[in-house]
């Protein structure tokens, strides 16, 4: 007792004891170990992708001569038709992407010059690497999708389980390869630049944020261009074929049906992949910027790279999920397909939870501060922030499913109103979209509140990473949707038996539900990513308070809240104009096709969609790219902060409501087509025609404008972050414009 000195050092000794765990694990988690934990899962993910791609390639398109008894037509003719249609879809998708990538190349060169002028060479290199990686990932996803679709249709000829297995194999190639390439490219970028750059830690990771800017820029073109393409073809095919001539969906006589199937790949595969890649890159970069600003974290390799490690271990969790889901959710009947897809998400979320806790325990100090003289942050605060994002993402997904699946009351209510008229169905659908915002927004609000209270903006960025922690599996089921949709189109156009189309329709219906869940994930993660980037921008531009009573802030706020509506109007109008051209072309061909037996000219419709999408994506892109620069450099950092706040809050609500309204109208049509309202209200009835009208109205909402609003949120924020120093220089002492 006499040795106990009353010298006020007790608290320091306790801090020393708490730091012993850090000392032990920091020694274990040196640079080599951290590097191994980043590279090894990524290589495993790529190896598994290659294995699954090889498995898909082993599926022979031979008509199953040892199993299938000859149908009414010769199997050899059907098989040849399948191959021809699949080749046409593939060539159309490749042709569009090559044309789109040419536009992207011009943009990359031009914007790199802008970055060199306003920032530094490190940021420019990061931007180019991010853009190229995003393009590569989208290309791989599109190639495996157009390779898998015909094999899915062929395997459904045998049985449902085989078709489902092939579609999932093709989807996981995209999911695993995209995240693996993203992690590897980011690690290589950090590793190489750290050897040749003279920037300090904080400035270095601000330059790395250019990687996220590159990924998100490509996502803008992929989402908008691909979205306009797919919906111009879809709407044009529906209006001309279904409404005018009463043709089935994907009837080979419809000249727009091939363009419609091409659009599924360029919009829902390449576009969605680029969107989620951008979210991954931006959330990781925002977390790295904030971690490098912490005096306690920046000296510990495993703590600084903790955000990257979350994504890398997510790859391993994805592989493990693929090994387990078949045993937990076997596909034996039609009702089990949707359960299996949702089971993949459930398993990956459950597996990711203990992994996040373990990773946080080993990588982070017991206690640390995010800024000098800041509040103490415990390691489990970060783990909780990640898990909040992880589980709130799943909640948002299931709420989205409730409002868009015809298994539940909201969509069935729309179907009931469509007995009377198309107008009442549209009114109900709009109301459904607005109502569907409530729970996701509450979920996001609670996540932000708790995470920010515990860890500041670092917690918000970690929540975004948590929501994207299961991105490998999210992308797998997202890619599964267009693959199975294309499989149904190929089955219909090649004349496969009706029971095959029934199986592909079952796969497609389940894919529509999980696609809606995927959109919910994408919107939620985009909101969290944007807020984290906004926080990083405020630090870089020295914005201490965003006061809406400041006239510059409020002016920016109003303009930012208007931006999503202007963007949505541009993209919707573009779809309408392109669809109008498509209908005119189809209506010119139909009399000769129906009366004279002329072969449909698919190439003309593909060309219409390609030209329209490339032409129409420029104006919305410029709106998003230039608005934060004009606001920040022209009117000061406060106006830019207001613009970002308005764009974020407005985009979240609009994106959720548009996506869910469109999804509900689509599934209402499917519910009526399947006889959900009774035998008197099936295909050909007035109720079905009304539902087709609703579905057509909803197409650009759910597949073009709604999902593209994710990019509005993210891209405006990361452009402001990357140009934060330039914006600060062009602001006066009070945050207004420098010229005032």
Secondary structure, DSSP 8 states (H G I E B T S, - for coil): -TT---SS-HHHHHHHHHHHHHHHHHHHS-HHHHHHHHHHHHHHHHHHHHHHHHHHHT---S--TTT----SS-HHHHHHHHHHHHHHHHHHHHHHHHHHHHHHHHHHHHHHHHHHHHS-HHHHHHHHHHHHHHHHHHHHHHHHHHHHHHHHHHHHTT-HHHHHHHHHHHHHHHHHHHHHHHHHHHHHHHHHHHHH----HHHHHHHHHHHHHHHHHHHHHHHHHHHHHHHHHHHHHIIIIIIIH---TT-TT-TTHHHHHHHHHIIIIIIHHHHHHHHHHHHHHHHHHHHHT-TTTTT-HHHHTHHHHHHHHHHHHHHHHHHHHHHHS---STHHHHHHHHHHHHHHHHHHHHHHHHHHHHHS-SEEESSTT--EEEHHHHHHHHHHHHHHHHHHHHHHHHHH-TTSHHHHHHHHHTTT-HHHHHHHHHHHHHHTHHHHHHHHHHHHHHHHHHHTHHHHHHHHHHHTTTHHHHHHHHHHHHHHHHHHHHHHHTT--HHHHHHHHHHHHHHHHHHHHHHHHHHHHHHHHHHHHHHHHHHHTT-----TTSHHHHHHHHHHHHHHHHHHHHHHHHHHHHHHHHHHHHHHHHHHHHHH-----HHHHHHHHHHHHHHHHHHHHHHHHHHHHIIIIIH-HHHHHHHHHHHHHHHHHHHHHHHHHHHHHHHHHHHHHTTTT-TTSSTTSHHHHHHHHHHHHHHHIIIIIHHHHHHHHHHHHHHHHHTHHHHHHTB-TTSSBTT-
